[in-house]
């Protein structure tokens, strides 16, 4: 696939015209599967991808992959997007949560995100015939970061995704690791790799702007700067050579295809294809390819550039982390017992059900309950009274303490266990440590938590919870293709 990025800074008609040569080549070349049309990459004001995708479908005669980003959107936006997809004869969609919003509200309201898991689940139910892609970022180098990604991949497949596309990366060991995880978990899906011709200019941009989820190490940067300084073409030929070699290596190790970012001319695409075929004649197996890859990363002093960061990077085959702190372990157990007693099956739950069930949302008593709930739960969990408490399904770590409000797992923008926003540890790293210690990792892999309806926010979750008046948490067996509601409404499903 060839990626196209609609942008508010460019005239869409002119940009689509420039792609005409690639569209012409695409019609005739079975190796070119179609365009991949992004959503809200440059700005939240970018043109929506449906119009561009429809144009590219007409000219290439191949179904494009249309992206849907959940940043700044809710479930109603998804429904209208799906209507436009159907009206334009489009069949392939990639759902992502999206990176940090560039344009934040000026009225003090919190920016909201429609999480990819909830979007996939809703889209699969509304449009069973869609071919749905999801994203995974294997280029993480801390256990919590990495396992949160892999476990959430299982959840996305349970929600209805058909295949996964990896984030841009340059570490072949991580590509292999992702394949190993998919095989060991018996997911039975193809993996596609997102690749980029990494020039020195692009590397500087990625590092300067901390491009979410993309790792360019100091040694890779040193390699590119040395080539820029020492070579007549400033390293341009080496950039193409490495990209072609990377594509060939991904083919050899089992990837189903690649999505090429940052390549916008038919001539460059043709040159890349020729280079891949040329290298395939020389690198006939994994051993010869691996030697060629090592040579392509050779620094002027004879050492090799390392795609993984140097501070003790973690790989899937490495040892698992130590024990959970006693305070977190005690809090989890205490909250679980309290939840059962007061909201599930204890005497307290029976009494609360009698007292609170009749209270309707936004009634006077509901407003009083909302203040009481926030007063109790905000110091303990950071509660924002979303009206649909999911604590019992999120290891008693409140999803609202994530800047994106994600309940189902981490986004792809974390680094070294830090949130993409850079001001806290990712809450999903905390959730992973709790789930690992408590033996409930299955919850992170197979429990699908729906999005919070906008109209419910700012109300108490207690009366509707006790009325069983809420979207249900789904416990799924992705390996059998089964999806079923949990033991009760949101937050009270129990492991089987």
MOKAZI-V72959 format. One record per backbone hydrogen bond with DSSP energy under -1.0 kcal/mol. NH is the residue of the N-H (numbers start at 1). CO is the residue of the C=O. Records with the same first field share a line. If there is no record, write none. Layout:
NH->CO, CO
This chain:
2->34
3->260
4->36
10->7
15->11
16->12
17->13
18->14
20->17
23->19
24->20
25->21
26->22
27->23
29->25
32->29
36->2
37->65
38->4
46->43
53->49
54->50
55->51
56->52
57->53
58->54
59->55
60->56
61->57
65->35
66->92
67->37
68->94
70->96
72->112
73->70
78->74
79->75
80->76
81->77
82->78
83->79
84->80
85->81
86->82
87->83
88->84
89->86
90->85
93->131
94->66
95->133
96->68
114->70
119->115
120->116
121->117
122->118
123->119
124->120
125->121
126->122
127->123
130->127
131->91
133->93
134->163
136->165
140->138
146->142
147->143
148->144
149->145
150->146
151->147
152->148
153->149
154->150
155->151
156->152
157->153
158->154
159->155
161->156
162->132
163->132
164->190
165->134
166->192
167->136
175->171
176->172
177->173
178->174
179->175
180->176
181->177
182->178
183->179
184->180
185->181
187->182
192->164
193->257
195->259
198->196
199->197
203->199
204->200
205->201
206->202
207->203
208->204
209->205
211->206
214->211
221->217
222->218
223->219
224->220
225->221
226->222
227->223
228->224
229->225
230->226
231->227
234->231
236->233
239->235
240->236
241->237
242->238
243->239
244->240
245->241
246->242
247->243
248->244
249->245
250->246
251->247
252->248
253->249
255->250
256->191
259->193
260->1
261->195
269->265
270->266
271->267
272->268
273->269
274->270
275->271
276->272
277->273
278->274
279->275
280->276
283->279
289->285
290->286
291->287
292->288
293->289
294->290
295->291
296->292
298->295
299->303
302->299
305->297
312->310
314->141
318->315
329->325
330->326
331->327
332->328
333->329
334->330
335->331
336->332
337->333
338->334
339->335
340->336
341->337
342->338
343->339
345->340
346->340
349->341
350->346
351->347
352->348
353->349
354->350
355->351
356->352
357->353
359->356
363->360
367->363
368->364
369->365
370->366
371->367
372->368
373->369
374->370
375->371
376->372
377->373
378->374
381->377
382->378
393->390
394->391
396->391
397->394
401->398
402->399
405->402
415->418
418->415
419->424
422->419
426->417
429->426
430->426
431->427
432->428
433->429
434->430
435->431
436->432
437->433
438->434
440->435
443->440
446->442
447->443
448->474
456->453
457->454
458->385
459->456
465->461
466->462
467->463
468->465
469->464
474->448
475->484
476->446
477->482
480->477
482->477
484->475
486->473
492->489
